[in-house]
Amino acid sequence: MSELIFYTNPMSRGQTIRWMLEEIGQPYETRILDYATTMKAPDYLAINPMGKVPAIVHDGKVVTEVAAIVCYLADAFPEAGLAPDTRDRADYYRWIFFASGPVEAAFTAKAMGWEVPADRRAMAGFGDYETAMKTLERAISSKPFITGDRFTAADLWLGAMINFMLNFKLLEPTPAFSDYARRMTDRDAYRRAQEIDGKLIAEAQAKQQH
């Protein structure tokens, strides 16, 4: 049996990887790290020099960055059916990397209150927030799932990101965005992941109160 170790903090983007791990249905070990201490400790910095989570170690191989981990797990465990056939991955890769590039840059700029001057937009990789979000909205509205008729790891990543943006008021809750987020998170694996991280968050908060 392969060894799969998951480094996370329940109040982090590790929630997305927890969801992915629950989707693939393979046993894994969770190691909870604290932002100020264990995440900056030498043994973890040897795994991720950025001192950030999530990260996984699978049979000695280190993978960091949410989108990379999602893609890696989909390929490492093909029996879960979360990656399309190699010949059918155009939309799969296109929208995973669109989310990780223009969409993430656009909503980060919005959250930070950064305005890109009109004459500098050509230099900004995402162009502008409105165009990025309209492009995303059209993509999720064109078919049941981002690659066609079935759920893939690309939907997990997009669903997690859209759900996050809606929850933090970084995205207008249009019918298309709201419906997509609802459908993507209305999955048993998502609920299991949320229950696990919810309990970990509650335990951490209880410790802080004592």
KEGU-733094 format. One record per residue (C-alpha): x, y, z; residue number from 1. Coordinates in Angstrom, 1 decimal, padded with zeros to 4 digits. Layout:
BEGIN
R      c1      c2      c3  vokol
R       X       Y       Z    NUM
...
This chain:
BEGIN
R      c1      c2      c3  vokol
R   000.0   000.0   000.0      1
R   001.3   003.4  -000.9      2
R   002.0   006.0   001.8      3
R   000.1   009.3   001.5      4
R   000.8   012.1   004.0      5
R  -001.3   015.3   004.0      6
R   000.1   018.4   005.7      7
R  -002.5   021.0   006.4      8
R  -004.2   023.4   008.8      9
R  -008.0   023.1   008.9     10
R  -008.3   026.9   008.4     11
R  -006.4   026.9   005.1     12
R  -006.7   025.9   001.4     13
R  -006.0   022.5   002.7     14
R  -009.7   022.2   002.9     15
R  -009.7   021.8  -000.9     16
R  -007.2   019.0  -000.7     17
R  -009.1   017.3   002.1     18
R  -012.1   017.3  -000.3     19
R  -009.9   015.8  -003.1     20
R  -008.6   013.1  -000.8     21
R  -012.1   012.2   000.3     22
R  -013.0   012.0  -003.4     23
R  -010.2   009.5  -004.3     24
R  -011.1   007.4  -001.3     25
R  -007.6   006.2  -000.4     26
R  -006.2   006.1   003.1     27
R  -004.1   009.0   004.1     28
R  -002.3   010.4   007.2     29
R  -003.1   014.0   008.3     30
R  -000.4   016.1   009.9     31
R  -001.8   019.4   011.3     32
R   000.6   022.3   011.3     33
R   000.4   025.6   013.2     34
R   001.0   028.7   011.2     35
R   003.5   030.3   013.6     36
R   005.4   027.2   014.7     37
R   005.4   023.9   013.0     38
R   004.7   025.4   009.6     39
R   008.0   027.3   009.9     40
R   010.0   024.4   011.5     41
R   013.1   023.1   009.6     42
R   011.6   019.7   009.0     43
R   008.6   021.1   007.3     44
R   010.6   023.8   005.4     45
R   012.5   020.8   003.9     46
R   009.2   019.7   002.4     47
R   007.9   023.2   001.4     48
R   010.5   026.0   001.7     49
R   007.6   028.5   001.4     50
R   006.4   027.4   004.9     51
R   002.8   027.1   003.7     52
R   000.2   024.4   003.5     53
R  -001.2   022.3   001.9     54
R   001.4   019.8   000.8     55
R   001.4   016.1   000.3     56
R   004.1   013.5   000.3     57
R   003.1   010.4  -001.7     58
R   005.6   007.5  -001.6     59
R   008.4   010.0  -000.9     60
R   007.3   012.5  -003.7     61
R   006.5   016.0  -002.5     62
R   003.7   018.0  -004.2     63
R   002.8   021.5  -003.2     64
R   000.3   024.1  -004.6     65
R  -003.4   023.3  -004.5     66
R  -004.0   022.9  -008.3     67
R  -000.8   020.8  -008.6     68
R  -001.9   018.5  -005.8     69
R  -005.4   018.2  -007.3     70
R  -004.0   017.2  -010.7     71
R  -001.4   014.9  -009.2     72
R  -003.9   013.0  -007.1     73
R  -006.3   012.6  -010.0     74
R  -003.5   011.0  -012.1     75
R  -002.1   009.0  -009.2     76
R  -005.4   007.4  -008.4     77
R  -007.1   006.9  -011.8     78
R  -009.6   004.5  -010.4     79
R  -011.4   007.5  -008.8     80
R  -012.3   008.7  -012.3     81
R  -011.4   012.4  -011.6     82
R  -009.3   013.0  -014.7     83
R  -010.6   012.8  -018.3     84
R  -008.8   010.5  -020.8     85
R  -005.6   012.1  -021.9     86
R  -007.1   012.9  -025.4     87
R  -009.9   014.8  -023.7     88
R  -008.0   017.1  -021.4     89
R  -008.1   020.4  -023.3     90
R  -010.9   021.9  -021.2     91
R  -009.6   020.2  -018.1     92
R  -006.2   021.8  -018.2     93
R  -007.5   025.1  -019.7     94
R  -009.9   025.8  -016.8     95
R  -007.7   024.5  -014.0     96
R  -005.0   026.9  -015.0     97
R  -007.4   029.7  -015.8     98
R  -008.6   029.4  -012.2     99
R  -005.1   029.3  -010.8    100
R  -003.9   032.2  -012.9    101
R  -006.3   035.0  -014.0    102
R  -009.1   034.1  -011.6    103
R  -007.0   033.9  -008.5    104
R  -005.0   037.0  -009.4    105
R  -008.2   038.9  -010.1    106
R  -010.0   038.1  -006.8    107
R  -006.8   038.6  -004.8    108
R  -006.5   042.1  -006.3    109
R  -010.1   042.8  -005.5    110
R  -009.8   041.5  -001.9    111
R  -006.7   043.7  -001.3    112
R  -008.3   046.7  -002.9    113
R  -005.8   046.9  -005.7    114
R  -006.9   048.8  -008.8    115
R  -005.0   048.1  -012.0    116
R  -004.9   051.4  -014.0    117
R  -006.5   051.0  -017.5    118
R  -003.2   051.8  -019.2    119
R  -001.4   049.0  -017.2    120
R  -003.9   046.2  -017.8    121
R  -001.9   044.7  -020.6    122
R   000.9   044.2  -018.0    123
R  -001.4   042.4  -015.5    124
R  -001.7   038.7  -016.3    125
R  -005.4   038.7  -015.4    126
R  -006.4   041.8  -017.4    127
R  -009.2   043.0  -015.2    128
R  -011.6   041.5  -012.6    129
R  -014.8   041.9  -014.6    130
R  -013.5   040.2  -017.8    131
R  -012.0   037.3  -015.8    132
R  -015.2   036.6  -013.9    133
R  -017.4   036.9  -017.0    134
R  -015.2   034.4  -018.8    135
R  -015.4   032.1  -015.8    136
R  -019.2   032.5  -015.7    137
R  -019.6   031.7  -019.3    138
R  -017.4   028.6  -019.0    139
R  -019.4   027.0  -016.1    140
R  -022.7   027.9  -017.8    141
R  -022.0   026.1  -021.1    142
R  -022.3   022.5  -019.9    143
R  -023.2   020.6  -016.7    144
R  -019.5   020.3  -015.7    145
R  -016.5   022.2  -016.9    146
R  -015.3   019.3  -019.2    147
R  -018.7   018.0  -020.2    148
R  -021.1   015.6  -018.6    149
R  -019.2   014.4  -015.6    150
R  -017.5   015.7  -012.5    151
R  -013.7   015.9  -012.6    152
R  -010.9   017.3  -010.5    153
R  -011.3   020.5  -012.5    154
R  -014.8   021.0  -011.1    155
R  -013.5   020.3  -007.6    156
R  -010.9   023.1  -008.0    157
R  -013.3   025.5  -009.6    158
R  -016.1   024.7  -007.2    159
R  -013.9   025.3  -004.2    160
R  -012.7   028.6  -005.6    161
R  -016.1   029.9  -006.6    162
R  -017.6   028.8  -003.2    163
R  -014.8   030.6  -001.4    164
R  -015.3   033.8  -003.4    165
R  -019.1   033.7  -002.8    166
R  -018.6   033.1   000.9    167
R  -016.2   036.0   001.2    168
R  -018.3   038.4  -001.0    169
R  -015.6   038.5  -003.6    170
R  -018.0   037.4  -006.4    171
R  -021.5   038.4  -007.3    172
R  -023.9   035.5  -006.5    173
R  -025.3   035.2  -010.0    174
R  -027.6   032.3  -010.7    175
R  -024.8   030.6  -012.7    176
R  -022.2   030.9  -009.9    177
R  -024.6   030.0  -007.1    178
R  -025.9   027.0  -008.9    179
R  -022.5   025.7  -009.8    180
R  -021.1   026.1  -006.3    181
R  -024.2   024.4  -004.9    182
R  -023.9   021.4  -007.2    183
R  -020.1   021.0  -006.8    184
R  -020.3   021.1  -003.0    185
R  -023.4   018.9  -002.8    186
R  -021.2   015.8  -002.8    187
R  -020.6   013.2  -000.1    188
R  -016.9   013.7  -000.2    189
R  -017.2   017.4   000.2    190
R  -019.5   016.9   003.3    191
R  -017.1   014.4   004.8    192
R  -014.2   016.8   004.3    193
R  -016.0   019.7   005.9    194
R  -017.0   017.6   008.8    195
R  -013.4   016.5   009.4    196
R  -012.0   020.0   009.2    197
R  -015.0   021.5   011.1    198
R  -014.1   019.2   014.1    199
R  -010.5   020.1   013.9    200
R  -011.3   023.8   013.9    201
R  -013.7   023.3   016.9    202
R  -011.0   021.4   018.8    203
R  -008.4   024.1   018.1    204
R  -010.8   026.9   019.2    205
R  -011.6   025.0   022.4    206
R  -007.9   024.7   023.3    207
R  -007.4   028.5   022.8    208
R  -010.2   029.1   025.3    209
R  -008.4   027.2   028.1    210
